[in-house]
């Protein structure tokens, strides 16, 4: 029978007391008056080889960290054996508990860990953050791609500040988030986990997310926030064919100029505590065995001094999947030499290190280097001095009213209006019958709309059909009964207006796991009968408002043609439908902008706004040229006029800056927010250059008739690129600066760079 250890949440065993206090001089690392580096160097020599390697491994709580029916800590025999040596960390302990239950549980778990390894070394408890903290009972925010649509870095910072606080209050210390990847292929199922296609936008978002979740770094030692692990280094969003685990081919120039900058900013500006390596290879070199990437670029060039963690089981996969190592032991050595400090989950990788050291003692120097980084992280987080959660703070700190209000504000600024033929806003002061239809309709959607609209508007809700059968690993598409569609059309005929909720559910765009689960797609057209539903409801003659809910870009050609109005909501918070209703009924003007380009067809891929100008020379037979909707696009209930663009100086040098300003006027009838976007184009370059690049944006709010001068600073750094000799250069010549409401709608002027 499998051995289970039950430990009371109140009284824990103190049976193992042969720790540092019994060793002469062995408790120096406990002296909080010493520097972190001094404490690390005091502790490291005390550890046995096996204890060192334990500090280089993380296991998932699902192998036997749980609570019994009475709430007592329940550990499997496997976990008990592991914890005798200590551990770097545990992933997702208490994830299915309420915040208060998790806080008590994780206190008990941490206490057990500290008391059952010789030196009382605490563990890192690790979570993830895609809709807020990835655990029960926390505030559910919109996904990162939706936050990018706000074009409001300060708001993103506030959201991730809540994430950091709520995670720490439930006993967590690190999160394997946020993603600094550029996402340019909507076939990829993990698209919504990242912040979009553009280097500058992603950089602004990811640095603010990290600063927020880490409490501007100061919150780490104070015990109020958690550490970030920026991922996936590097190029993970560029997998060939859009399929997870596929090869990654990125030109060295693109890598330096476009892929690296968000990660470099995460390290240098945001001070991320951790970096996660990429599942894939990079131009033929497996990322988990790439010392040039993980040490040369990350540490030697950028000065990163945190820890690098593998993605799930990926060090071992250097042998049995990537096939670049001759044996499991060779894979472990490759990962260690490349610069990976922590092995995530695997039992067939760093677990071999103690035996490997006996054959090759020189390896221990690399082990010591990795362990220093892990211990340093634990000291930064204050875990040796204050390893436990203050239970009294949990309930008032998690899901605080201010956090719920923030989630709603986030939603309101995320929604993008793609089309409006005067169908919106609806007037809640008129008697209306509204049909809420479609497969993305939720059970509480009708109630949320009713709460917003008031008594004069009547709703009828009819979901009609599901897109998939909900199978977690490999979902199946469901066929729609024609009678169901007939009934939905009949419902629309009886209404004054139809609001149709379409797009994709959580099963149609997700991570494709290694074990056979699928989440990527070979087409990006709307699935099932969704286009037919929109067409048939439109044929009734009733106004059709489409609400898009999705986690990947969709080529919504039919919807774009037939709908009278389209609101793109991506994946919002738990209050998303309430916020959508507020926009539909005109309480708030939409202000979101597209963080990606929306193609007309999957055949246009790769397709992002900042591709080289030469890519725009030719289109395709039998299809209109250009995007369906461009990057940065988003309509408002107001209208904005851009005028009087001026530069402070027509010339810039490597040692000077110039300012460019524009007057923006709200020519509409309501107060509204607008994202003013600045793009720069290098007119002539020694290498082929992007058509344009986003280099600045500012979200402003204007009253009707109000004009505001918006000013951006252009720095020499913005004009740098990787030249013919593969080093960063500034080239003399002409540049144009374009300021407007999207990447396709702007006014412009020119300036010169002179040396």
Secondary structure, DSSP 8 states (H G I E B T S, - for coil): ---EEEE-SS--------SGGGSTTTTGGG-TTS-HHHHHHHHHTTS-HHHHHHTTEEEEGGGTEEE-TTS-EEEEHHHHHHHTT--SEEESTTTTS-HHHHHHHHHHHHHHHHHTSTT----EEEE-BSSSBSSTTS-----HHHHHTTT-HHHHHHHHHHHHHHHHHTT--EES--B------TTSTTGGGS--S-HHHHHHHHHHHHHHHTTTTHHHHTTSS-EEEEEEETTGGGBGGG-TT--B---HHHIIIIIHHHHHHHHHTS--SEEEE-SSEETTEEGGG-HIIIIIIIIIIT---SEEE-STTTTTHHHHTS--SSSHHHHHHHHHHHT--BEES-SSSGGGHHHHHHH-TTHHHHHHHHHHHHHHHHHHTTTTT--S--HHHHHHHTT-HHHHHHHHHHHHHH-EEEEESS--S--TTS-EEEEEESTT--TTHHHHHHHHH-TTEEEEEE----SB---SSS--B----HHHHHHHHHHHHTSSEEEEEEE--TTTS----TTS-----S--S--TTHHHHHHHHHTTTSEEEEEEE-SS----HHHHHH-SEEEE--S--TTHHHHHHHHHTTSS------SS-B-S-GGG-S--TTSBGGGGS---TTS-SS-SB-TT--B-SS-EEEEEEEES-SEE-TT--EEEEEEEEE-SSS-EEEEEEEEEEESS-SS--BS-EEEEEEEEEE-TT-EEEEEEEE-HHHH-EE-TTSSEE---EEEEEEEEEETTEEEEEEEEE--
